[in-house]
Structures are given as C-alpha cells and as structure tokens.
Amino acid sequence: MALDLINLTPRLPPASVGYLLAETVGRLPEAGFDRQRPLAAWLNALRGATGVDLGKIGATLCAPPAHGRVSVRDVLTATLRGSAVDATLLKRLPGGADTPMSLPNLAHALFRQEKALLLAGGAP
C-alpha cells in the first residue's frame, strides 16, 4: 500500500496521506497499532512471503546508504532487495533489530521516508 501511494500522490503530499495509510493498514486483520513485534520479526515474515517478487519491489526504492545510521525504510529496502535480513544493517539502525513496530507504523515510516528521499533527489 505504501509503495502504491508513493506513485499515486503528488510530489509533496499532505501529511494526512501517511496517517490515512497507517489507519487503513491498522484495520487489516491482525495488523492493529497494538500488535507490535520486533522489527526483525516483521522483516523475517516479509522474507517468508510467497507469491510476490520482493526483489522487483525493492528495486523501485532508493538504495540504502553504504555507511552511517540507517532508517527503518533502509532496512526494509535492503530486506526486499536481498535474500536474507542484513544483520549488519540492523546494527546501524537506532534501537536495533528489537525495535518494536506495528504494521501500520511500519507502512507509515516506509511511505514518509521514501517520499523524503525522492524529494531530496534519491534514485532507485
């Protein structure tokens, strides 16, 4: 959903778009704001998804930085592009792999952070 919204919204969307995304995802079965899991668990669940070409999705996102701190979006992008969750990248994430996240917050973070990179001139 987040990636679809990135392509459907104007270059600088209103902040309400990200919140609407989070509220929509939060209404999906077993995806409420109160259902938090460590970020690494969400990434592992994503890697276990079948029937979706994750590499193709990851290729449309801006590449994560080679050095320094990374964002949730960077870790998610690397997971989509790779064959496994990158443990060294998770160590560069503030809070680490055990950062608790809900699926609605994860979708909101992906949307917001990817839009920011695109506005700054980032490229897939």
N, C-alpha and C positions, 0 to 999 in steps of 0.2 A: 504494500500500500504506500509506504513512504517513497519508494522509487517511482511509482506511478504519479504521485503528487508532485514530485520534483519536476517531472516532464510536463505536467498539466498546469502548473501555477506560473504566474508571472515571475520575472527575474528576481524581484524583491517582493515576496508575498507578505500579506499581513501576518502578524504573529498568531492570530487566531487560527490560521490554517494548521499549524503544528499541533495546537491544542485540540482542534477538531479531530485530527488524525489520532491523537492519543486517546481521546474519548471513544472514538469509533473502535479502535483496537481493543480497548478495555471492555467493550460489550461482547466481544467474541467469547465463545465457551472456554472456560479455564484460562482467561487472559486478563483478569481484572488487575487493578492497581495494587490490590492487597496480595497478589500471588507473586511474591518476589523470589528470585533464585539468584545464585551467584552468576555473574556474567559468563564465566567459563561453562556453566551448565547450559545456558542458552546457546552458546557457540557450539557446544558438543551436540545439542539437539538439532541445530541447523545443519551440522555436518552429516547427521544421520538422516536427513530428509531425503526422500526418494521422489523421482519423477520430475525433478527440477534441475536445470543446468545451472548450478551455482556459479561456475566459472564465468559463464556468459553474463550473469548479473553482476558479479564482481568487476568484470572488465569495463562496465559502464560507469563505475565510481572512480573518483580521484584516488590515485595511489597513496598509500600511507607514507609518511616521511621515513627516511632511512635512519635518522638519528633523533635523539631527544625524546621528550614526552609525546605520548600519543593520546588520541581521544577514543571514546567508545566506537565512533564511526570508523576510525583507522583499524581497530582490532576486528571489527565486523567485516570490513572490506578485505583485510588480509585472510580472514577465515573463508570468505566467499571465493577468493582467488586461489587459495592453496588446498592441499589435500588433507591438512590437519590444522588444529588450532595451534598458532605460533606462541609457544610458552615464553620465548624471549621478548616478544612484543607485549605480552600481558604484563611482564615485569616493568615495562616502561609506562604502563597505564597508572595514573594516580589512583590509589586504592587497590590496585592489583586485580587478580582474577577472581577474588572473593567479593568484589563489589556487588552488593545486592541490587538487582534491577527487576522491574516489572516489564512485561512485554509492551505495554503502552508507552512506558518511559523510554524503552529501547527504540521503538519506532519513532518517537518524537525526537530523540537525540540524533538518530540517523538522518532524518529529514532536515533538521535545523543545521547540523554540522556540515552536511553535504551541500546545502544551499549556500552556506557561508563560504565554503571552499570555491564553489563555482563563481560566486560574486567576486572573490579575490583573484580570479583568473586561473584556477586549477583546471587541470585536464585529466581525463581518464587515462 
